[in-house]
Amino acid sequence: MPEELPAHSSQHSDRQTPDSALPVVFILGPTATGKTAVATALHQRINCTLISVDSSQVYRRLDIGSAKPGPEELRQCPHALIDIREPWETYSAADFCTDAKALITETHALGKVPVLVGGTMLYFKALEEGLSELPRANQEVRDALNREASAVGWEAMHNKLATIDPESAARIHANDPQRIQRALEVWQLSGRSLSQWHARQNDSALPNPILKFALQPVDRALLHQVINERFQVMLQNGLVAEVKALASEAMIHRELPSMRSVGYRQAWSFLLGEINESQLLETGQAATRQLAKRQLTWLRSMDNTHDLDCQSMSASGMSDIIATSIAAAGALPSLQDKPAKP
């Protein structure tokens, strides 16, 4: 279930506007572009609820490697949909859509703006466009696919997917075992490819107008430098110790979706002696750069985004632009700036 919305001092508005006509804000972009800083600055400007769109930050105790906001930051600017699952539990795009829609409805009822911020592009796409009624996850099938992958490797599994569902295989990177597994699982459970299911999307698309703000790094080399430095800091801050503590829990193993996240997968390999310390740094940085590349590809496929140059603008400057755009979307009490504190 969604987390309880953080309390604010604003009162319910007396507006007559239907909830489906009220806007929803997306702040999205590749990893290491400062999305959280922008959302935090916006939260200080307007009455809004921040809703995390991050498939790793939903998990408790995945803190360092997921770049989760710290306790003090979350106290000052609460984010819904953070720390809502145990690492051994699943959390799908369908789960996210259910939770996010409930939070959006509750936020509008409070006279506030729902601001969804993160980098899991599949979640944004699923919320905006709707999801087909895919078969539910089946642990027995997943275990069998994991055993097969252990024997032949995920590249071979990607090749297998290409023969079954070329369209999905072209969209899914060969180094993305979680999505390869899901596509093969759907095929085995239903006899229908993931692409065929997506072509049968239902009417679950978000009905609200969406204001999409994409943090775009113009200088790709600079983004890579920031990514490399950030992963190094994660290691210095104890990422390996975090993964070691997680690995000590009886319910947690390396094939879980949570442990396949970038950084966690590489740290687990290091703990098992499969790679050394320098390889941990190199593979973790490379995997994060590949993640950013996939996220940028998703962004290019999205329509009607307002691009913000995150490398030349401050978080405050970007939040000002977003707040102005929100205000221009309609003269509603929920869209006005927060009253100044005495």
CORTA-V521556 format. One record per residue. N is the residue number from 1. RES is the residue in one letter. SS is DSSP state (hx for helix, st for strand, lp for the rest). PSI is psi in radians with two decimals (* if undefined). OMEGA is omega in radians with two decimals (none if undefined). Layout:
# CORTA-V521556
n:N res:RES ss:SS psi:PSI omega:OMEGA
n:N res:RES ss:SS psi:PSI omega:OMEGA
This chain:
# CORTA-V521556
n:1 res:M ss:lp psi:2.63 omega:3.11
n:2 res:P ss:lp psi:2.68 omega:3.06
n:3 res:E ss:lp psi:2.70 omega:3.04
n:4 res:E ss:lp psi:2.40 omega:-3.12
n:5 res:L ss:lp psi:2.47 omega:3.11
n:6 res:P ss:lp psi:2.47 omega:-3.12
n:7 res:A ss:lp psi:2.49 omega:3.02
n:8 res:H ss:lp psi:2.98 omega:-3.05
n:9 res:S ss:lp psi:-0.20 omega:-3.09
n:10 res:S ss:lp psi:2.59 omega:-3.13
n:11 res:Q ss:lp psi:2.84 omega:3.06
n:12 res:H ss:lp psi:2.43 omega:3.12
n:13 res:S ss:lp psi:2.82 omega:3.14
n:14 res:D ss:lp psi:0.40 omega:-3.08
n:15 res:R ss:lp psi:2.71 omega:3.11
n:16 res:Q ss:lp psi:0.07 omega:-3.11
n:17 res:T ss:lp psi:2.28 omega:3.10
n:18 res:P ss:lp psi:2.53 omega:-3.12
n:19 res:D ss:hx psi:-0.59 omega:-3.10
n:20 res:S ss:hx psi:-0.24 omega:3.12
n:21 res:A ss:hx psi:-0.13 omega:-3.12
n:22 res:L ss:lp psi:2.49 omega:-3.04
n:23 res:P ss:lp psi:2.73 omega:3.00
n:24 res:V ss:st psi:2.43 omega:-3.09
n:25 res:V ss:st psi:2.31 omega:3.01
n:26 res:F ss:st psi:2.26 omega:2.93
n:27 res:I ss:st psi:1.93 omega:-3.00
n:28 res:L ss:st psi:2.78 omega:-3.12
n:29 res:G ss:st psi:3.00 omega:3.12
n:30 res:P ss:lp psi:2.92 omega:3.13
n:31 res:T ss:lp psi:2.60 omega:3.04
n:32 res:A ss:lp psi:0.55 omega:3.10
n:33 res:T ss:lp psi:0.06 omega:3.04
n:34 res:G ss:lp psi:0.49 omega:-3.11
n:35 res:K ss:hx psi:-0.76 omega:-3.12
n:36 res:T ss:hx psi:-0.70 omega:3.13
n:37 res:A ss:hx psi:-0.70 omega:3.12
n:38 res:V ss:hx psi:-0.77 omega:3.14
n:39 res:A ss:hx psi:-0.69 omega:3.11
n:40 res:T ss:hx psi:-0.75 omega:3.10
n:41 res:A ss:hx psi:-0.69 omega:3.11
n:42 res:L ss:hx psi:-0.68 omega:3.12
n:43 res:H ss:hx psi:-0.55 omega:3.11
n:44 res:Q ss:hx psi:-0.27 omega:-3.09
n:45 res:R ss:hx psi:-0.75 omega:-2.99
n:46 res:I ss:st psi:2.85 omega:3.06
n:47 res:N ss:lp psi:1.78 omega:-3.10
n:48 res:C ss:st psi:2.84 omega:2.99
n:49 res:T ss:st psi:2.20 omega:3.11
n:50 res:L ss:st psi:2.26 omega:-3.13
n:51 res:I ss:st psi:2.04 omega:-3.10
n:52 res:S ss:st psi:2.40 omega:3.08
n:53 res:V ss:st psi:1.28 omega:-3.03
n:54 res:D ss:lp psi:2.06 omega:-3.05
n:55 res:S ss:lp psi:-0.23 omega:3.08
n:56 res:S ss:lp psi:-0.63 omega:-3.07
n:57 res:Q ss:lp psi:-0.17 omega:3.05
n:58 res:V ss:lp psi:-0.35 omega:-3.02
n:59 res:Y ss:st psi:2.32 omega:3.07
n:60 res:R ss:lp psi:2.48 omega:3.07
n:61 res:R ss:lp psi:0.03 omega:2.94
n:62 res:L ss:lp psi:1.44 omega:-2.96
n:63 res:D ss:lp psi:-0.99 omega:-3.04
n:64 res:I ss:lp psi:-0.90 omega:-3.07
n:65 res:G ss:lp psi:-0.40 omega:3.12
n:66 res:S ss:lp psi:-0.03 omega:-3.07
n:67 res:A ss:lp psi:0.70 omega:-3.13
n:68 res:K ss:lp psi:2.42 omega:3.05
n:69 res:P ss:lp psi:2.52 omega:-3.10
n:70 res:G ss:lp psi:2.93 omega:-3.10
n:71 res:P ss:hx psi:-0.73 omega:-3.12
n:72 res:E ss:hx psi:-0.70 omega:3.11
n:73 res:E ss:hx psi:-0.71 omega:3.12
n:74 res:L ss:hx psi:-0.52 omega:3.09
n:75 res:R ss:hx psi:-0.73 omega:-3.11
n:76 res:Q ss:hx psi:-0.63 omega:-3.12
n:77 res:C ss:lp psi:1.43 omega:-3.08
n:78 res:P ss:lp psi:2.48 omega:3.05
n:79 res:H ss:st psi:2.16 omega:3.01
n:80 res:A ss:st psi:2.76 omega:3.11
n:81 res:L ss:lp psi:0.53 omega:2.93
n:82 res:I ss:lp psi:2.40 omega:3.13
n:83 res:D ss:lp psi:0.89 omega:-3.12
n:84 res:I ss:lp psi:-0.05 omega:3.14
n:85 res:R ss:st psi:2.64 omega:2.94
n:86 res:E ss:lp psi:2.68 omega:-3.06
n:87 res:P ss:lp psi:-0.41 omega:-3.12
n:88 res:W ss:lp psi:-0.08 omega:-3.14
n:89 res:E ss:lp psi:2.73 omega:3.09
n:90 res:T ss:lp psi:2.68 omega:3.04
n:91 res:Y ss:lp psi:1.97 omega:-3.00
n:92 res:S ss:lp psi:3.00 omega:3.05
n:93 res:A ss:hx psi:-0.61 omega:3.10
n:94 res:A ss:hx psi:-0.71 omega:3.08
n:95 res:D ss:hx psi:-0.77 omega:3.14
n:96 res:F ss:hx psi:-0.80 omega:-3.12
n:97 res:C ss:hx psi:-0.74 omega:3.11
n:98 res:T ss:hx psi:-0.84 omega:-3.12
n:99 res:D ss:hx psi:-0.79 omega:-3.08
n:100 res:A ss:hx psi:-0.71 omega:-3.14
n:101 res:K ss:hx psi:-0.70 omega:3.10
n:102 res:A ss:hx psi:-0.74 omega:3.13
n:103 res:L ss:hx psi:-0.67 omega:3.11
n:104 res:I ss:hx psi:-0.78 omega:3.12
n:105 res:T ss:hx psi:-0.79 omega:-3.13
n:106 res:E ss:hx psi:-0.68 omega:-3.13
n:107 res:T ss:hx psi:-0.79 omega:3.10
n:108 res:H ss:hx psi:-0.66 omega:3.12
n:109 res:A ss:hx psi:-0.48 omega:3.11
n:110 res:L ss:lp psi:-0.01 omega:-3.13
n:111 res:G ss:lp psi:0.49 omega:-3.12
n:112 res:K ss:lp psi:3.00 omega:3.12
n:113 res:V ss:st psi:2.18 omega:3.01
n:114 res:P ss:st psi:2.17 omega:-3.13
n:115 res:V ss:st psi:1.95 omega:-3.14
n:116 res:L ss:st psi:2.17 omega:-3.02
n:117 res:V ss:st psi:2.30 omega:3.10
n:118 res:G ss:st psi:-2.97 omega:-3.06
n:119 res:G ss:lp psi:0.11 omega:3.10
n:120 res:T ss:lp psi:1.60 omega:-2.99
n:121 res:M ss:hx psi:-0.56 omega:3.10
n:122 res:L ss:hx psi:-0.68 omega:3.13
n:123 res:Y ss:hx psi:-0.77 omega:3.10
n:124 res:F ss:hx psi:-0.82 omega:-3.10
n:125 res:K ss:hx psi:-0.75 omega:-3.13
n:126 res:A ss:hx psi:-0.70 omega:-3.13
n:127 res:L ss:hx psi:-0.74 omega:-3.09
n:128 res:E ss:hx psi:-0.76 omega:-2.98
n:129 res:E ss:hx psi:-0.25 omega:-3.09
n:130 res:G ss:lp psi:2.85 omega:-3.13
n:131 res:L ss:lp psi:2.52 omega:2.95
n:132 res:S ss:lp psi:2.77 omega:-3.10
n:133 res:E ss:lp psi:1.33 omega:-3.10
n:134 res:L ss:lp psi:2.67 omega:3.03
n:135 res:P ss:lp psi:2.51 omega:3.13
n:136 res:R ss:lp psi:2.71 omega:3.13
n:137 res:A ss:lp psi:2.47 omega:-3.14
n:138 res:N ss:lp psi:1.95 omega:-3.02
n:139 res:Q ss:hx psi:-0.60 omega:3.14
n:140 res:E ss:hx psi:-0.77 omega:3.11
n:141 res:V ss:hx psi:-0.73 omega:3.14
n:142 res:R ss:hx psi:-0.73 omega:3.12
n:143 res:D ss:hx psi:-0.71 omega:3.13
n:144 res:A ss:hx psi:-0.70 omega:3.10
n:145 res:L ss:hx psi:-0.66 omega:3.09
n:146 res:N ss:hx psi:-0.71 omega:3.12
n:147 res:R ss:hx psi:-0.73 omega:3.11
n:148 res:E ss:hx psi:-0.74 omega:3.14
n:149 res:A ss:hx psi:-0.65 omega:3.11
n:150 res:S ss:hx psi:-0.54 omega:-3.11
n:151 res:A ss:hx psi:-0.67 omega:-3.00
n:152 res:V ss:hx psi:-0.29 omega:-3.12
n:153 res:G ss:lp psi:2.70 omega:-3.08
n:154 res:W ss:hx psi:-0.41 omega:3.08
n:155 res:E ss:hx psi:-0.72 omega:3.09
n:156 res:A ss:hx psi:-0.63 omega:3.09
n:157 res:M ss:hx psi:-0.64 omega:3.08
n:158 res:H ss:hx psi:-0.70 omega:3.08
n:159 res:N ss:hx psi:-0.67 omega:3.09
n:160 res:K ss:hx psi:-0.75 omega:3.11
n:161 res:L ss:hx psi:-0.65 omega:-3.12
n:162 res:A ss:hx psi:-0.54 omega:3.11
n:163 res:T ss:hx psi:-0.50 omega:-3.11
n:164 res:I ss:hx psi:-0.76 omega:-3.00
n:165 res:D ss:lp psi:1.36 omega:-3.08
n:166 res:P ss:hx psi:-0.62 omega:-3.10
n:167 res:E ss:hx psi:-0.80 omega:3.11
n:168 res:S ss:hx psi:-0.69 omega:-3.14
n:169 res:A ss:hx psi:-0.61 omega:3.11
n:170 res:A ss:hx psi:-0.47 omega:-3.11
n:171 res:R ss:hx psi:-0.49 omega:-3.05
n:172 res:I ss:lp psi:2.24 omega:-3.12
n:173 res:H ss:lp psi:2.57 omega:-3.14
n:174 res:A ss:lp psi:-0.32 omega:3.11
n:175 res:N ss:lp psi:0.41 omega:-3.13
n:176 res:D ss:lp psi:1.30 omega:-3.01
n:177 res:P ss:hx psi:-0.57 omega:-3.10
n:178 res:Q ss:hx psi:-0.78 omega:-3.11
n:179 res:R ss:hx psi:-0.55 omega:3.05
n:180 res:I ss:hx psi:-0.83 omega:-3.13
n:181 res:Q ss:hx psi:-0.78 omega:-3.10
n:182 res:R ss:hx psi:-0.74 omega:-3.14
n:183 res:A ss:hx psi:-0.74 omega:3.11
n:184 res:L ss:hx psi:-0.65 omega:3.11
n:185 res:E ss:hx psi:-0.81 omega:3.14
n:186 res:V ss:hx psi:-0.75 omega:3.12
n:187 res:W ss:hx psi:-0.81 omega:-3.10
n:188 res:Q ss:hx psi:-0.63 omega:-3.09
n:189 res:L ss:hx psi:-0.55 omega:-2.98
n:190 res:S ss:hx psi:-0.32 omega:-3.03
n:191 res:G ss:lp psi:0.15 omega:3.14
n:192 res:R ss:lp psi:2.41 omega:-3.10
n:193 res:S ss:lp psi:2.80 omega:3.11
n:194 res:L ss:hx psi:-0.66 omega:3.11
n:195 res:S ss:hx psi:-0.69 omega:3.10
n:196 res:Q ss:hx psi:-0.68 omega:3.10
n:197 res:W ss:hx psi:-0.75 omega:-3.12
n:198 res:H ss:hx psi:-0.51 omega:3.11
n:199 res:A ss:lp psi:-0.24 omega:-3.13
n:200 res:R ss:lp psi:0.58 omega:-3.10
n:201 res:Q ss:lp psi:2.48 omega:-3.12
n:202 res:N ss:lp psi:-2.91 omega:-3.07
n:203 res:D ss:lp psi:0.59 omega:-3.08
n:204 res:S ss:lp psi:0.21 omega:3.14
n:205 res:A ss:lp psi:2.61 omega:3.12
n:206 res:L ss:lp psi:2.20 omega:-3.08
n:207 res:P ss:lp psi:-0.24 omega:-3.04
n:208 res:N ss:lp psi:2.65 omega:2.94
n:209 res:P ss:lp psi:2.47 omega:-3.06
n:210 res:I ss:st psi:2.28 omega:3.00
n:211 res:L ss:st psi:1.95 omega:-3.04
n:212 res:K ss:st psi:2.15 omega:3.13
n:213 res:F ss:st psi:2.01 omega:-3.08
n:214 res:A ss:st psi:2.13 omega:3.07
n:215 res:L ss:st psi:1.91 omega:-3.01
n:216 res:Q ss:st psi:2.06 omega:3.04
n:217 res:P ss:lp psi:1.99 omega:-3.10
n:218 res:V ss:lp psi:-0.69 omega:-3.10
n:219 res:D ss:lp psi:1.78 omega:-3.09
n:220 res:R ss:hx psi:-0.62 omega:3.13
n:221 res:A ss:hx psi:-0.68 omega:3.11
n:222 res:L ss:hx psi:-0.69 omega:3.08
n:223 res:L ss:hx psi:-0.77 omega:3.14
n:224 res:H ss:hx psi:-0.66 omega:3.11
n:225 res:Q ss:hx psi:-0.77 omega:3.12
n:226 res:V ss:hx psi:-0.74 omega:3.12
n:227 res:I ss:hx psi:-0.81 omega:-3.13
n:228 res:N ss:hx psi:-0.76 omega:-3.14
n:229 res:E ss:hx psi:-0.69 omega:-3.10
n:230 res:R ss:hx psi:-0.70 omega:3.13
n:231 res:F ss:hx psi:-0.61 omega:3.08
n:232 res:Q ss:hx psi:-0.71 omega:3.09
n:233 res:V ss:hx psi:-0.68 omega:3.09
n:234 res:M ss:hx psi:-0.76 omega:3.10
n:235 res:L ss:hx psi:-0.73 omega:3.11
n:236 res:Q ss:hx psi:-0.54 omega:-3.11
n:237 res:N ss:lp psi:-0.02 omega:3.02
n:238 res:G ss:lp psi:0.51 omega:3.13
n:239 res:L ss:hx psi:-0.75 omega:-3.11
n:240 res:V ss:hx psi:-0.74 omega:3.10
n:241 res:A ss:hx psi:-0.64 omega:3.11
n:242 res:E ss:hx psi:-0.80 omega:-3.13
n:243 res:V ss:hx psi:-0.65 omega:3.11
n:244 res:K ss:hx psi:-0.72 omega:3.11
n:245 res:A ss:hx psi:-0.70 omega:3.10
n:246 res:L ss:hx psi:-0.73 omega:-3.12
n:247 res:A ss:hx psi:-0.39 omega:-3.14
n:248 res:S ss:lp psi:-0.21 omega:3.13
n:249 res:E ss:lp psi:2.34 omega:-3.00
n:250 res:A ss:lp psi:-0.54 omega:-3.05
n:251 res:M ss:lp psi:-0.13 omega:-3.00
n:252 res:I ss:lp psi:2.28 omega:3.07
n:253 res:H ss:lp psi:2.93 omega:-2.96
n:254 res:R ss:lp psi:-0.26 omega:-3.11
n:255 res:E ss:lp psi:-0.03 omega:3.11
n:256 res:L ss:lp psi:2.57 omega:3.07
n:257 res:P ss:lp psi:-0.68 omega:-3.14
n:258 res:S ss:hx psi:-0.65 omega:-3.09
n:259 res:M ss:hx psi:-0.09 omega:3.05
n:260 res:R ss:hx psi:-0.06 omega:3.13
n:261 res:S ss:lp psi:2.65 omega:3.12
n:262 res:V ss:lp psi:2.34 omega:-3.11
n:263 res:G ss:lp psi:-0.86 omega:3.13
n:264 res:Y ss:hx psi:-0.71 omega:3.13
n:265 res:R ss:hx psi:-0.75 omega:-3.12
n:266 res:Q ss:hx psi:-0.69 omega:3.12
n:267 res:A ss:hx psi:-0.64 omega:3.10
n:268 res:W ss:hx psi:-0.75 omega:3.10
n:269 res:S ss:hx psi:-0.67 omega:3.11
n:270 res:F ss:hx psi:-0.76 omega:-3.12
n:271 res:L ss:hx psi:-0.49 omega:3.12
n:272 res:L ss:lp psi:0.02 omega:3.13
n:273 res:G ss:lp psi:0.24 omega:-3.12
n:274 res:E ss:lp psi:-0.46 omega:3.09
n:275 res:I ss:lp psi:2.77 omega:3.11
n:276 res:N ss:lp psi:-3.09 omega:-3.02
n:277 res:E ss:hx psi:-0.75 omega:3.14
n:278 res:S ss:hx psi:-0.62 omega:3.09
n:279 res:Q ss:hx psi:-0.60 omega:3.06
n:280 res:L ss:hx psi:-0.83 omega:3.13
n:281 res:L ss:hx psi:-0.83 omega:-3.07
n:282 res:E ss:hx psi:-0.80 omega:-3.10
n:283 res:T ss:hx psi:-0.61 omega:3.10
n:284 res:G ss:hx psi:-0.74 omega:3.10
n:285 res:Q ss:hx psi:-0.77 omega:-3.12
n:286 res:A ss:hx psi:-0.73 omega:3.13
n:287 res:A ss:hx psi:-0.64 omega:3.12
n:288 res:T ss:hx psi:-0.68 omega:3.08
n:289 res:R ss:hx psi:-0.69 omega:3.10
n:290 res:Q ss:hx psi:-0.67 omega:3.07
n:291 res:L ss:hx psi:-0.81 omega:3.13
n:292 res:A ss:hx psi:-0.69 omega:3.12
n:293 res:K ss:hx psi:-0.75 omega:3.12
n:294 res:R ss:hx psi:-0.70 omega:3.13
n:295 res:Q ss:hx psi:-0.70 omega:3.11
n:296 res:L ss:hx psi:-0.60 omega:3.08
n:297 res:T ss:hx psi:-0.75 omega:3.06
n:298 res:W ss:hx psi:-0.80 omega:-3.09
n:299 res:L ss:hx psi:-0.72 omega:-3.12
n:300 res:R ss:hx psi:-0.43 omega:-3.12
n:301 res:S ss:hx psi:-0.13 omega:-3.08
n:302 res:M ss:lp psi:2.51 omega:-3.13
n:303 res:D ss:lp psi:2.71 omega:2.95
n:304 res:N ss:lp psi:0.71 omega:3.06
n:305 res:T ss:st psi:2.53 omega:3.00
n:306 res:H ss:st psi:1.89 omega:-3.06
n:307 res:D ss:st psi:2.35 omega:3.11
n:308 res:L ss:st psi:2.25 omega:3.13
n:309 res:D ss:st psi:1.66 omega:-3.03
n:310 res:C ss:lp psi:-0.20 omega:-3.13
n:311 res:Q ss:lp psi:-0.28 omega:3.13
n:312 res:S ss:lp psi:-0.21 omega:-3.11
n:313 res:M ss:lp psi:2.61 omega:3.07
n:314 res:S ss:lp psi:2.85 omega:3.08
n:315 res:A ss:hx psi:-0.70 omega:3.12
n:316 res:S ss:hx psi:-0.74 omega:3.13
n:317 res:G ss:hx psi:-0.73 omega:3.12
n:318 res:M ss:hx psi:-0.67 omega:3.13
n:319 res:S ss:hx psi:-0.58 omega:3.08
n:320 res:D ss:hx psi:-0.77 omega:3.12
n:321 res:I ss:hx psi:-0.76 omega:-3.13
n:322 res:I ss:hx psi:-0.78 omega:-3.13
n:323 res:A ss:hx psi:-0.71 omega:3.12
n:324 res:T ss:hx psi:-0.71 omega:3.12
n:325 res:S ss:hx psi:-0.67 omega:3.12
n:326 res:I ss:hx psi:-0.79 omega:3.14
n:327 res:A ss:hx psi:-0.64 omega:-3.13
n:328 res:A ss:hx psi:-0.29 omega:-3.11
n:329 res:A ss:lp psi:-0.25 omega:3.13
n:330 res:G ss:lp psi:2.49 omega:-3.11
n:331 res:A ss:lp psi:1.20 omega:-3.13
n:332 res:L ss:lp psi:2.54 omega:3.11
n:333 res:P ss:hx psi:-0.59 omega:-3.08
n:334 res:S ss:hx psi:-0.24 omega:-3.08
n:335 res:L ss:hx psi:-0.02 omega:-3.10
n:336 res:Q ss:lp psi:2.76 omega:3.13
n:337 res:D ss:st psi:2.68 omega:3.03
n:338 res:K ss:lp psi:2.52 omega:3.05
n:339 res:P ss:lp psi:2.52 omega:3.14
n:340 res:A ss:lp psi:2.47 omega:3.12
n:341 res:K ss:lp psi:2.44 omega:-3.14
n:342 res:P ss:lp psi:* omega:none
